């Protein structure tokens, strides 16, 4: 009897936080859904100069895709090196601590660094390229740590079998380790995207302007973004939050779309690898 009671108490301790998280998510979603009344489908393809959101939506997608294109390969290769090739010693401990420190760095500081280094010293100015590099700095720790854990979860017997058959270290990593760790790697990239999707401070100094005429024609031009526009409307222009719920809802749905693509990719890889089920 005492065992059953303790089990129920333990279940409650674990279940209550889960329910709270779900309730908060549903509450936020319900607030954002109130913005549906301020949206029309034609606004999604209408220029900002005519009262629409087109440049902001595409600009946000540009920023997320570009940052992912920079942070994804660098983070994955760094994780492969730290997990499979690096010798554990003082250097790896320093690198690990640096990654941890970067993960905890406030976004405003990363934004100031991006403005000082990428915009001014490298001469990129307020541009897409500067925004990509700045957001990539915020994504890197998440991608590296997530990829490391995914690689560590691959059974050593898989690697040992490949090496026993004469495969080189890199051939084993490329053909065995990475495909097996693919679902975890995709998850880490998705978490990185979720981390930077709503960032304002990082792109405030490096990538965004309030209004542009059309989309940027090169990576060296500034861009409009949903999060930046939200910040300006509420903080600078003093508009009530209810008037910008539509923009917040679009940003929310954009992030959900990236997550849906990631889930589809994970399901695809899991079907190819039955041992991951």
C-alpha positions, 0 to 999 in steps of 0.5 A: 500500500505504501509503495502504491501511495509513493508511486502516485505521489511521485507521478504527481510530482512529475505530472504537475510540471508537465501539466503546467507547461502544457497549460502555459503553452495553450494559454499563450496560443489562445492569446495569439489566436486572438490575432486572427481577427486582425489578419487577412490572407491578402496581407501575407502577400501585400507589401509593408508599404501597403499595410501588409506583412510580406517583407517581414515574413520573408525577411524573418525566413531569410534570417532563420535559414541563413543563420541555420546554414552558417551554424548548422554545418559548423556546429555539427563538424565541431561536435564530431571533432569533440566527440570522435577525434579530440583527445580529452585534456586541457584544450577540450575542457577550455573549448567545452567551457567556452561553449557553455559560456557562449550558451549563457551569453545574453543576447544583447551582448551578442548583438553588440558584439555583432554590431562592433565586429561584423558590422563595423570591423568587417564592414558588413554594415546593417545587413542580412549577412551580419544578422546571419553571423550574429544569430549563428553565434547564438545557435552554435552552442545548442547545435553543438551540444545536441549533436554531441549527445546524439552522436554519443547515443549511437551504439559503439558496436555499430562503429566497431563493426564498421572499423572491423570491416576495414572502414576508416574513422571518417568513413565510419563517421560519415556512413554510420555515425551521422545517419544514425544520429540524424534525428538528434542532430535535426532536433538540435538544429530545430532547438537552435532555430527556436532559440533565435526565431524571436530574438530582437536584441541580436538583430536590432543592431545588426540586420534590421530596419523598420521599412524597406522597399522590397526584399533585399537583393543581396546579403549585404542589404538590411532586412525587415523582420517580424520580431523587430517590427513587434519591438518597434510597434510596442516599445517605440511607437507605444501601440497596445499589444492587441493591435500586433497580435496578428504579427505575433501569430505569424511569427508563431506559425512560422516557427511551428512550420520549421518544427513541422518540417523537422518532425517530418525529417525525424520520422523519415530517418526513424523509419529507415532505422528501426533500432531508433524506434 
